[in-house]
Amino acid sequence: MLGVIAMMAISSPQYTWTLFTGPLNQKLGTTLAELQWTFSLLIVLQTWFSPFQAYLVDRFGPRLLISVGAIMSGGSWVLAALSDNLWALYLTYGVIGGFGTGIIYVGIIGLMVRWFPDRRGLAAGLAAAGYGFGAIFTSFPIDSMIKSSGYAHTLLVWGIIQGVVGVIAAQGLRLPPENYQAPSAAIGAGGPQQSARSYSPTEMLRNPIFWLLFIMMSMMSTSGLMVVSNVGPFANEYKVSQALVLGMAALPLSLTLSRFTNGLTRPFFGWVSDRIGREATMGLAFSLECVAILVLFAFIDQPALFVVLTGLVFFGWGEIFSLFPSTLTDTFGPKYAATNYGFLYIAQGVGSILGGPAAAFLKQTTGSWTAVFIAVAVLDAITAALAITVLRRMRQRHFAAG
């Protein structure tokens, strides 16, 4: 629960950024394109530096480093409130905030997969869901405070709140004992195999299984973000954004439902993978994503189906944040779990760079969204096939070799 709370405390910088763009543009006199570099810096610092951030957590312990991450994350908002130019905003909200949230994200995931060896998928999924769900509780209060008190006051107040909550949660975090096994550890016969020893990051990086997992996560991240970053343009292109569904406009209703399903899928498929194995669950979830994408494209101009099917697409994508860290730790052991996952989490950075631009390039080149949907479905299908064939065989040989 403390891990989930810490993750919830760092969700707002990413998920409520869009609420600040209008007021910040007006105050700083920038263009939206210039301002959005702040968000890009946040994501890049959170993902591409994750091996170093995770190493710090492993080296100095979760209590100290998660506290530092919370102070940096909350403090970035406090300092951003005082920023009067674009470069100061880049440094505060983007660089300091990105590094702080990255420490907490990879640190908490690495800690969860160590503490719950018998429920690794579920534990990682719940922690990742905390990051996805957290902004549900802050979006409306932050939006209301911006309108009533201005963006600077909002950043100041919520920066302090988020920093304090994260620091308090960190005080109860600690590493499990060496070779820790849960008292009730009972991994079922159909559940995931686990390595008998822990592999250092150097050993892991020399193992082809890591690079297969990295390619697979990059493919799923890219395909998912090709859709996630373009839900609004899809809705506008096919004229469903303002159509009413259950008395609400289809686009905001779709985004609300998708945020919920994107959080729910992480513990759900993590729990499934604890019972039927990682590769089988990957094959199931990634195939679901492939089918959902194709069905969405077939009915994308139907408002009600647009809402339901975009929610299903998010449900078929978000589980990568529970399946990949649990699979990695099963394969390479728990001792270096945070640092090892830090290297794998760069794959999300690859997706964040490729996903949006790749979709825009395909749309611009072909003149329609058809190529985007086909590309996403192909990436999903290939990754599902790799999971149940190549990855399964490679991991079986890995475990057999001890």
Beta strands, then each sheet from edge to edge (+ up, - down):
strand 1: 244-245
strand 2: 248-249
sheet 1: 1+ 2-
end
